């Protein structure tokens, strides 16, 4: 899911986001609750109308801001008191208020308010408290949810890197039988080996026919490995944020187009790419054009955002198709070969994680074919 935090994807119009093939994007409840506010969203009829988006929306509950805005937040059993980054005024975000905001936003998938800690926190007592509180807050969210027929409420599994805590949280969350299940609290600086262990631990306990959403994940390697470990849905600001720094995400890795070596490179951002920028030749959208503008004009970030979002969505389309056609292991081998071109450079965490689910990236194959 591309992340449209403030009901807009930085650099893209709704039509351009639709053109990328996106059918589900993410808005942030905390930020929309501050601006434009619940009254405005109620008056216009929700976020779909407000941002001119006719497809699906998922809203984050605001829990992540406990990490990202830690200096502005105070967590109690009642909820979280934030100081507004706009004017410093206090805002109490309770499970009930989070759900009320999301009901007003009208998002198709809504998230429970959870108690979030960074995975690298050494405070085991606080981690258990956060996990148990997230379960209690889910009960309050379920009770407050006024539109369950139209808006699917997902629970969020917490527990840090403690695998037994994660198992305990999975058991309790599954008893609540929500339409979908998220694995939260990751992408917080933990080692990739530990990340994979958490995903495996959770997914092996979860029901097959409910979506599994790993929150805050966006690097291409993370996406494909996480799918192999049993996950379905992801979101991340990385493809749009890295575009603003002049970086293009391609099947062969990330290209920093600000580098002077691209100043005379008149090829498209990526040969064979189907994005709006790459597929129309003769329009001046070349690596050289973006390199020329990357440090001084917003057009470069705009074009790279179009490309990066298309790349990420297309990667997931290819993953889905390879699963449907029963060739996902071959797809994985081709993906890593394209990206690294040398098996000795494959990340060890990915090789080990995939081997545990029966995919050997290092096996000898004369051909790698999608």
C-alpha positions in Angstrom: 0.0 0.0 0.0 1.4 3.4 -0.9 1.2 5.8 2.0 -0.9 8.9 1.6 -0.5 10.0 5.2 -2.4 13.3 4.9 -4.9 12.0 2.4 -2.5 12.7 -0.4 0.5 10.9 -1.8 3.4 13.3 -2.0 3.9 14.3 -5.6 1.0 12.4 -7.1 -2.6 13.4 -8.0 -5.3 10.8 -7.3 -5.5 10.1 -11.1 -1.7 9.4 -11.3 -2.0 7.1 -8.3 -4.9 5.2 -10.0 -2.8 5.0 -13.2 -0.1 3.2 -11.2 -2.5 0.3 -10.5 -3.0 1.2 -6.9 -6.4 0.1 -5.5 -5.6 0.4 -1.8 -3.7 3.2 -0.1 -3.1 4.2 3.5 -4.2 7.3 5.4 -3.2 8.2 8.9 -5.9 8.7 11.5 -3.8 10.7 13.9 -2.8 13.3 11.3 -6.3 13.5 9.7 -7.8 13.9 13.2 -5.7 17.0 13.7 -6.1 18.4 10.2 -8.6 18.8 8.6 -10.3 17.4 11.7 -13.3 15.2 12.2 -15.9 17.9 11.6 -14.5 18.7 8.1 -14.3 15.0 7.2 -17.9 14.4 8.4 -19.1 17.4 6.4 -17.6 16.2 3.1 -18.6 12.6 3.6 -15.3 11.0 4.5 -11.8 10.7 3.1 -12.7 9.1 -0.2 -14.7 12.3 -1.1 -12.1 14.6 0.5 -9.2 13.3 -1.5 -11.0 12.3 -4.7 -10.2 8.6 -4.4 -12.7 6.1 -5.6 -10.8 3.0 -4.5 -9.9 1.5 -1.1 -8.4 3.1 1.9 -6.8 1.6 5.0 -6.3 3.9 8.0 -3.6 3.4 10.7 -5.1 3.9 14.1 -2.5 6.5 15.3 -0.7 4.0 17.5 2.6 4.3 15.5 2.8 8.0 16.5 3.7 6.7 20.0 7.0 5.8 18.5 7.4 8.5 15.8 6.2 11.3 18.1 7.5 9.8 21.3 8.6 13.2 22.8 5.0 14.5 22.3 3.2 11.4 23.7 2.2 10.1 27.1 0.6 6.6 27.3 -1.8 5.6 30.0 -4.5 2.8 30.2 -7.1 5.4 29.0 -5.2 6.2 25.8 -2.4 8.4 24.5 -2.1 12.2 25.1 -0.3 13.8 22.2 0.9 17.4 22.0 -0.1 18.6 18.5 3.0 19.2 16.3 1.0 22.1 14.8 0.3 24.3 17.8 1.3 22.2 20.9 -2.3 21.7 22.1 -3.1 18.3 23.8 -5.1 15.6 22.0 -6.3 12.5 23.8 -6.4 9.5 21.5 -8.3 6.7 23.1 -9.4 3.4 21.4 -12.9 4.8 21.2 -11.8 8.1 19.7 -9.5 6.3 17.2 -12.4 4.2 16.0 -14.8 7.2 15.9 -12.3 9.1 13.7 -11.9 6.1 11.4 -15.7 5.6 11.2 -15.9 9.3 10.1 -13.0 8.9 7.7 -14.9 6.0 6.1 -11.8 3.9 5.4 -12.5 0.4 4.1 -10.0 -1.2 6.5 -9.5 0.3 10.0 -6.9 -0.6 12.6 -7.3 -1.0 16.3 -5.4 1.5 18.5 -2.4 -0.5 19.9 0.3 0.3 22.4 3.5 0.4 20.4 7.1 0.1 21.5 10.2 -0.1 19.3 11.3 -3.7 19.0 14.8 -2.8 20.3 13.4 -1.7 23.6 15.3 -3.5 26.4 12.3 -3.1 28.9 10.7 -6.5 28.9 8.2 -5.5 31.6 7.0 -2.5 29.5 6.9 -4.8 26.4 4.5 -7.2 28.1 2.4 -4.3 29.4 2.1 -3.0 25.8 1.1 -6.4 24.4 -1.5 -7.0 27.1 -2.8 -3.4 26.8 -3.2 -3.8 23.0 -5.5 -6.8 23.6 -7.6 -4.8 26.1 -7.7 -1.9 23.7 -8.9 -4.2 20.9 -11.9 -5.1 23.0 -12.7 -1.4 23.4 -12.2 -0.8 19.7 -14.6 -3.7 18.8 -17.2 -2.3 21.2 -16.9 1.3 19.8 -17.0 0.2 16.1 -20.2 1.6 14.6 -19.9 0.3 11.0 -18.6 -3.3 11.1 -20.5 -4.3 7.9 -18.7 -1.7 5.8 -15.4 -1.2 7.5 -13.1 -4.2 8.4 -11.4 -3.9 11.8 -7.9 -5.5 12.0 -6.3 -6.4 15.3 -2.5 -5.8 15.7 -0.2 -8.4 17.2 2.5 -6.9 19.5 5.2 -8.4 21.7 8.5 -7.0 20.4 11.1 -9.7 19.6 9.9 -12.0 22.4 8.5 -14.9 20.4 6.6 -16.3 23.4 4.9 -12.9 23.9 4.0 -12.9 20.2 2.5 -16.3 20.4 0.5 -15.3 23.5 -0.7 -12.2 21.7 -1.7 -14.2 18.6 -3.8 -16.6 20.7 -5.6 -13.8 22.4 -6.2 -11.8 19.2 -7.5 -14.8 17.3 -10.1 -15.3 20.0 -11.5 -11.9 19.0 -12.0 -13.1 15.4 -11.4 -9.9 13.6 -11.7 -9.8 9.7 -7.9 -9.4 9.3 -4.7 -9.5 11.4 -1.8 -7.2 11.5 1.7 -7.8 12.8 2.9 -4.6 14.3 5.9 -3.1 16.0 8.5 -4.1 13.4 10.6 -2.0 11.1 12.1 -0.5 14.3 15.8 -1.1 13.8 15.7 -4.8 14.6 18.1 -7.3 12.9 16.5 -8.9 9.8 17.1 -12.3 11.3 14.9 -11.3 14.3 12.3 -9.8 12.0 12.0 -13.0 10.1 11.6 -15.0 13.3 8.8 -12.8 14.4 7.0 -13.1 11.1 7.4 -16.9 11.0 6.2 -17.3 14.6 3.1 -15.3 14.0 2.1 -16.5 10.5 2.4 -20.2 11.5 -0.4 -19.6 14.1 -2.7 -17.5 12.0 -5.8 -18.7 10.0 -5.2 -19.2 6.3 -8.2 -17.3 5.0 -7.7 -14.0 6.7 -5.3 -11.3 5.4 -2.0 -11.0 7.3 -0.7 -7.4 7.2 2.9 -6.6 8.2 3.0 -2.9 9.1 5.7 -0.5 7.9 7.5 -2.8 5.5 8.6 -1.7 2.1 12.1 -2.7 0.9 11.7 -5.1 -2.1 13.7 -7.9 -0.5 11.6 -7.6 2.7 8.4 -7.8 0.7 9.2 -11.0 -1.2 10.7 -12.8 1.7 7.8 -11.8 4.0 5.4 -13.2 1.4 7.3 -16.5 1.4 7.0 -16.5 5.2 3.2 -16.2 5.0 2.4 -12.4 4.9 0.0 -10.7 2.5 -0.1 -7.0 2.9 2.4 -4.2 3.5 2.8 -0.4 3.6 5.8 1.9 3.7 6.8 5.5 3.0 10.1 4.4 1.6 9.4 4.3 -2.1 8.0 7.9 -2.0 10.6 9.2 0.5 13.5 7.8 -1.4 12.2 9.4 -4.6 12.5 12.8 -3.0 16.2 12.1 -2.5 16.7 11.3 -6.2 16.6 7.5 -5.9 14.9 5.2 -8.4 13.9 1.7 -7.3 14.6 -0.9 -10.1 14.8 -4.6 -10.4 18.6 -4.3 -10.4 18.7 -2.2 -7.2 18.4 1.4 -6.3 19.9 4.0 -8.6 20.9 7.4 -7.1 20.2 9.6 -10.2 21.8 12.6 -8.6 25.1 10.9 -9.3 27.0 12.7 -12.1 27.4 9.5 -14.0 23.8 9.8 -15.1 24.2 13.4 -16.5 24.6 12.0 -20.0 22.5 8.9 -19.7 19.5 9.3 -22.0 17.9 5.9 -21.2 14.6 5.7 -19.4 14.7 5.3 -15.6 14.4 1.5 -16.2 14.3 -0.4 -19.5 11.1 -2.4 -19.8 9.3 -0.6 -17.0 5.6 0.0 -17.5 5.3 3.1 -15.5 4.0 6.4 -17.0 7.5 7.8 -17.1 9.4 4.9 -18.6 6.9 3.6 -21.2 6.6 6.8 -23.2 9.7 7.5 -25.1 10.6 10.8 -26.6 9.1 12.9 -23.8 12.4 13.9 -22.3 11.9 11.7 -19.2 15.4 10.2 -19.1 17.9 9.6 -16.4 19.8 12.6 -17.5 16.7 14.8 -17.2 16.0 13.6 -13.7 19.7 13.9 -12.7 19.6 17.5 -14.0 16.6 18.4 -11.9 16.9 16.2 -8.8 18.6 18.8 -6.6 16.6 21.9 -7.7 13.2 21.1 -9.1 10.3 19.2 -7.6 9.5 17.6 -11.0 12.3 15.0 -10.5 10.8 13.8 -7.2 7.4 13.7 -8.8 8.5 11.5 -11.7 10.5 9.2 -9.4 7.5 8.8 -7.1 5.4 7.7 -10.1 8.1 5.2 -11.1 8.8 3.9 -7.6 5.2 3.4 -6.7 4.6 1.6 -10.0 7.7 -0.6 -9.3 6.5 -1.7 -5.9 2.9 -2.4 -7.0 4.1 -4.3 -10.0 6.5 -6.3 -7.9 3.5 -7.5 -5.8 1.5 -8.2 -9.0 4.3 -10.4 -10.2 4.5 -12.1 -6.8 0.7 -12.8 -6.9 0.9 -14.2 -10.4 3.8 -16.4 -9.7 1.9 -17.9 -6.7 -1.2 -18.5 -8.8 0.9 -20.2 -11.5 2.8 -22.2 -8.9 6.2 -20.9 -9.7 7.0 -18.6 -6.7 10.3 -20.3 -5.8 11.6 -19.7 -9.3 10.4 -16.1 -9.1 12.3 -15.6 -5.9 15.5 -17.0 -7.4 15.1 -14.7 -10.4 14.4 -11.7 -8.2 17.6 -12.1 -6.2 19.7 -12.9 -9.2 18.4 -9.7 -11.0 19.1 -7.7 -7.9 22.6 -8.9 -6.9 23.9 -10.8 -10.0 26.2 -12.7 -7.7 25.1 -15.3 -5.3 27.9 -14.5 -2.9 26.3 -11.1 -2.3 22.9 -12.4 -1.5 21.9 -11.2 2.1 22.4 -14.1 4.5 19.2 -13.4 6.4 17.1 -13.8 3.2 18.9 -17.0 2.2 18.4 -18.6 5.6 14.8 -17.5 5.9 13.8 -18.8 2.5 15.7 -22.0 3.1 13.5 -22.6 6.1 10.4 -22.5 3.9 11.9 -24.8 1.3 13.4 -22.3 -1.2 17.1 -22.6 -1.8 18.4 -19.4 -3.4 21.9 -20.9 -3.9 20.9 -24.0 -5.8 22.5 -24.4 -9.2 20.0 -23.5 -12.0 21.2 -22.7 -15.5 18.1 -20.6 -16.2 16.2 -18.2 -14.0 12.8 -17.7 -15.5 9.7 -16.0 -14.1 
